């Protein structure tokens, strides 16, 4: 199973990140502070981070006051005040950076907490490590290292809090990624575990459209598995994983019901699933929605250029067939 999960996130903003530089320095009292920077562009978002006993110091120049990150950086005055953030504020800032698609800054923030026993830090760090591994400028060796690091972080998160829905979700995602390096037999065997964790994630948080989408993707991957690959899987496992397009469709539709228009890839997969089921009219509907979805991220742009996201091609085919 190859879950192409660059698309998977809590919010549909998981790729196309920009970089950042950090210049931490020691203060006389042994703590860490940030070098004050002048900024002139309202679009500049500069993050300088450092750690001391599980806390962090920040200087932020943010263009727009988002509700998600507002509480975390409202303390920072235009005169460049350095402030220490509590746990909740760091998590809030991390979510803000994630929503801004600032992968490298997010990773640099969270990697300070890699030795934490807090599941909320750890699963976010796993997600950030994975997202960083998917950036186009990451070399193969570094990509592999980040992939395995992400899995270790989320495994620890799950050990610390088995009731954390996000930990189960990202455990499933990261386990799939690791399987790419461990061979077909291991990857197929992992598929059962992946599904179990996705189902558990949904059980713990039924309103998480992303987990529902991923489970739909799991079903679609096995539904479209060619017959000869099924034969190979049957040789390795007495009862290999299987699913149907109908099952995949139910999950994609459920994800859309939970959070309408939340994710360009879910729209695309609805179109692809209806195509596989020979329902060209509904396929055209969802593929058109895919094309009309605003391209906020690199992934959204990739979805727009995906061969299956060209509704005009299918439009012609539908009318000719009818």
TORNUTI-552124 format. One line per 10 residues: number of its first residue (from 1); their letters; for each residue x, y, z of C-alpha. Coordinates in nm, 3 decimals, padded with zeros to 5 digits. Layout:
N
NUM> A> X/Y/Z; ...
//
This chain:
322
1> XXXXXXXXXX> 00.000/00.000/00.000; 00.138/00.336/-00.097; -00.044/00.608/00.090; 00.078/00.919/-00.088; 00.022/01.125/00.218; 00.186/01.456/00.137; -00.178/01.558/00.127; -00.262/01.456/00.480; -00.299/01.720/00.745; -00.543/01.848/01.002
11> XXXXXXXXXX> -00.589/02.151/00.781; -00.539/02.157/00.405; -00.216/02.352/00.425; 00.056/02.094/00.447; 00.310/02.171/00.179; 00.474/02.452/-00.007; 00.664/02.585/00.292; 00.922/02.859/00.303; 01.243/02.853/00.499; 01.376/03.061/00.784
21> XXXXXXXXXX> 01.698/03.137/00.966; 01.756/03.143/01.339; 02.014/03.334/01.540; 01.980/03.241/01.908; 02.233/03.375/02.157; 02.304/03.324/02.527; 02.213/03.588/02.783; 02.405/03.667/03.097; 02.164/03.468/03.317; 02.214/03.151/03.111
31> XXXXXXXXXX> 01.878/03.169/02.940; 01.814/03.212/02.571; 01.682/03.522/02.404; 01.622/03.629/02.048; 01.820/03.879/01.849; 01.597/04.178/01.780; 01.534/04.226/01.411; 01.395/04.523/01.227; 01.135/04.443/00.966; 00.984/04.667/00.703
41> XXXXXXXXXX> 00.761/04.439/00.498; 00.415/04.359/00.631; 00.452/04.019/00.473; 00.770/03.924/00.662; 00.723/03.654/00.924; 01.050/03.598/01.107; 01.086/03.350/01.391; 01.386/03.323/01.618; 01.354/03.045/01.875; 01.552/02.908/02.164
51> XXXXXXXXXX> 01.477/02.685/02.460; 01.508/02.694/02.838; 01.339/02.435/03.058; 01.059/02.360/02.815; 00.990/02.726/02.738; 01.069/02.928/02.430; 01.147/03.289/02.343; 01.012/03.451/02.028; 01.020/03.763/01.822; 00.747/03.770/01.562
61> XXXXXXXXXX> 00.657/04.010/01.289; 00.330/03.873/01.151; 00.136/04.029/00.865; -00.216/03.945/00.976; -00.362/03.873/01.318; -00.509/03.524/01.286; -00.746/03.396/01.551; -00.539/03.077/01.566; -00.213/03.237/01.667; -00.333/03.567/01.808
71> XXXXXXXXXX> -00.318/03.478/02.175; 00.035/03.346/02.138; 00.188/03.655/01.983; -00.034/03.941/02.105; 00.220/03.995/02.383; 00.481/04.088/02.127; 00.475/04.465/02.080; 00.592/04.652/01.771; 00.897/04.759/01.973; 01.026/04.400/01.956
81> XXXXXXXXXX> 00.952/04.258/02.300; 01.095/03.916/02.382; 00.847/03.700/02.570; 00.848/03.351/02.715; 00.557/03.133/02.609; 00.380/02.875/02.820; 00.293/02.527/02.692; -00.048/02.623/02.558; 00.091/02.929/02.382; 00.368/02.727/02.216
91> XXXXXXXXXX> 00.111/02.476/02.090; -00.109/02.758/01.966; 00.183/02.919/01.787; 00.277/02.581/01.639; -00.074/02.542/01.499; -00.057/02.894/01.360; 00.274/02.825/01.183; 00.124/02.503/01.046; -00.174/02.693/00.908; 00.069/02.940/00.749
101> XXXXXXXXXX> 00.257/02.651/00.584; 00.581/02.750/00.758; 00.730/02.401/00.778; 01.091/02.481/00.861; 00.999/02.737/01.127; 00.750/02.494/01.275; 01.006/02.215/01.285; 01.267/02.442/01.446; 01.013/02.541/01.710; 00.900/02.188/01.794
111> XXXXXXXXXX> 01.230/02.003/01.772; 01.322/02.179/02.097; 01.065/01.950/02.260; 01.183/01.621/02.109; 01.263/01.486/02.457; 00.926/01.592/02.596; 00.680/01.342/02.741; 00.388/01.553/02.620; 00.196/01.379/02.341; 00.069/01.712/02.207
121> XXXXXXXXXX> 00.424/01.828/02.135; 00.535/01.490/02.003; 00.266/01.424/01.743; 00.301/01.778/01.612; 00.677/01.727/01.587; 00.617/01.400/01.400; 00.391/01.580/01.155; 00.641/01.864/01.110; 00.927/01.617/01.055; 00.723/01.434/00.794
131> XXXXXXXXXX> 00.622/01.755/00.619; 00.985/01.865/00.615; 01.086/01.535/00.454; 00.843/01.601/00.170; 00.987/01.938/00.069; 01.137/01.931/-00.282; 01.480/02.051/-00.167; 01.529/01.763/00.080; 01.787/01.505/-00.029; 01.705/01.133/-00.025
141> XXXXXXXXXX> 01.920/01.054/00.278; 01.775/01.336/00.484; 01.424/01.243/00.372; 01.470/00.888/00.501; 01.614/01.013/00.830; 01.324/01.254/00.885; 01.074/00.982/00.794; 01.205/00.744/01.060; 01.241/01.026/01.314; 00.878/01.121/01.257
151> XXXXXXXXXX> 00.770/00.765/01.328; 00.973/00.753/01.650; 00.821/01.081/01.770; 00.464/00.972/01.706; 00.527/00.627/01.853; 00.639/00.797/02.173; 00.334/01.025/02.161; 00.108/00.721/02.147; 00.292/00.559/02.437; 00.235/00.873/02.644
161> XXXXXXXXXX> -00.131/00.917/02.553; -00.322/00.629/02.396; -00.639/00.840/02.395; -00.494/01.107/02.164; -00.677/01.090/01.833; -00.409/01.285/01.645; -00.138/01.048/01.772; -00.327/00.750/01.628; -00.380/00.929/01.298; -00.019/01.031/01.251
171> XXXXXXXXXX> 00.104/00.693/01.370; -00.089/00.541/01.079; 00.052/00.797/00.835; 00.412/00.764/00.953; 00.395/00.385/00.962; 00.290/00.389/00.598; 00.585/00.615/00.516; 00.833/00.389/00.695; 00.694/00.092/00.504; 00.822/00.246/00.181
181> XXXXXXXXXX> 01.174/00.159/00.300; 01.101/-00.188/00.437; 00.970/-00.389/00.144; 00.634/-00.508/00.013; 00.576/-00.781/00.270; 00.624/-00.544/00.563; 00.415/-00.275/00.396; 00.122/-00.508/00.336; 00.147/-00.636/00.692; 00.149/-00.279/00.821
191> XXXXXXXXXX> -00.173/-00.209/00.632; -00.379/-00.388/00.894; -00.217/-00.182/01.170; -00.269/00.137/00.970; -00.640/00.073/00.937; -00.674/-00.012/01.306; -00.515/00.317/01.410; -00.722/00.521/01.165; -01.041/00.362/01.296; -00.929/00.435/01.651
201> XXXXXXXXXX> -00.852/00.797/01.559; -01.202/00.839/01.416; -01.355/00.671/01.720; -01.178/00.920/01.946; -01.259/01.219/01.725; -01.549/01.157/01.483; -01.528/01.518/01.361; -01.177/01.486/01.221; -01.236/01.492/00.846; -00.870/01.422/00.772
211> XXXXXXXXXX> -00.870/01.083/00.948; -01.187/00.989/00.762; -01.029/01.095/00.433; -00.716/00.887/00.498; -00.925/00.580/00.572; -01.109/00.640/00.246; -00.774/00.660/00.070; -00.674/00.329/00.232; -00.989/00.168/00.096; -00.939/00.317/-00.250
221> XXXXXXXXXX> -00.579/00.191/-00.267; -00.686/-00.168/-00.206; -00.998/-00.141/-00.420; -00.789/-00.047/-00.725; -00.520/-00.308/-00.658; -00.465/-00.505/-00.983; -00.561/-00.874/-00.978; -00.201/-00.995/-01.013; -00.095/-00.791/-00.709; -00.384/-00.945/-00.517
231> XXXXXXXXXX> -00.247/-01.287/-00.611; 00.096/-01.194/-00.481; -00.057/-01.060/-00.158; -00.258/-01.380/-00.119; 00.063/-01.583/-00.139; 00.220/-01.379/00.141; -00.095/-01.350/00.354; -00.380/-01.598/00.376; -00.626/-01.308/00.388; -00.467/-00.993/00.241
241> XXXXXXXXXX> -00.630/-00.653/00.299; -00.919/-00.577/00.067; -01.181/-00.310/00.015; -01.422/-00.168/-00.242; -01.479/00.161/-00.420; -01.815/00.182/-00.246; -01.645/00.171/00.093; -01.390/00.433/-00.013; -01.668/00.656/-00.146; -01.857/00.637/00.183
251> XXXXXXXXXX> -01.553/00.766/00.373; -01.480/01.047/00.125; -01.844/01.160/00.138; -01.843/01.138/00.518; -01.530/01.354/00.534; -01.702/01.611/00.314; -02.010/01.600/00.536; -01.803/01.655/00.851; -01.606/01.945/00.702; -01.735/02.062/00.361
261> XXXXXXXXXX> -01.475/02.167/00.105; -01.196/02.116/00.361; -00.941/01.964/00.129; -00.871/01.968/-00.244; -00.750/01.607/-00.244; -01.077/01.483/-00.097; -01.262/01.647/-00.386; -01.022/01.484/-00.631; -01.063/01.142/-00.472; -01.441/01.172/-00.489
271> XXXXXXXXXX> -01.408/01.239/-00.861; -01.166/00.947/-00.909; -01.386/00.710/-00.710; -01.695/00.795/-00.909; -01.493/00.745/-01.228; -01.386/00.402/-01.107; -01.753/00.326/-01.039; -01.844/00.440/-01.395; -02.059/00.728/-01.268; -01.931/00.992/-01.510
281> XXXXXXXXXX> -02.188/01.259/-01.421; -02.096/01.266/-01.051; -01.729/01.232/-01.137; -01.755/01.546/-01.350; -01.927/01.730/-01.063; -01.647/01.659/-00.815; -01.364/01.706/-01.063; -01.506/02.046/-01.149; -01.512/02.135/-00.779; -01.150/02.021/-00.761
291> XXXXXXXXXX> -01.053/02.255/-01.042; -01.237/02.545/-00.879; -01.073/02.489/-00.541; -00.839/02.784/-00.457; -00.475/02.682/-00.491; -00.338/02.798/-00.155; -00.061/02.541/-00.126; 00.183/02.356/-00.346; -00.029/02.047/-00.305; -00.341/02.229/-00.421
301> XXXXXXXXXX> -00.150/02.328/-00.735; -00.042/01.967/-00.786; -00.403/01.855/-00.751; -00.502/02.107/-01.017; -00.248/01.960/-01.258; -00.330/01.597/-01.174; -00.443/01.409/-01.489; -00.766/01.304/-01.317; -00.857/01.662/-01.224; -00.931/01.779/-01.578
311> XXXXXXXXXX> -01.309/01.792/-01.583; -01.331/01.919/-01.942; -01.182/01.595/-02.070; -01.442/01.393/-01.885; -01.711/01.642/-01.981; -01.651/01.566/-02.348; -01.638/01.194/-02.276; -01.966/01.206/-02.084; -02.153/01.380/-02.363; -02.010/01.154/-02.632
321> XX> -02.099/00.846/-02.429; -02.451/00.968/-02.364
//
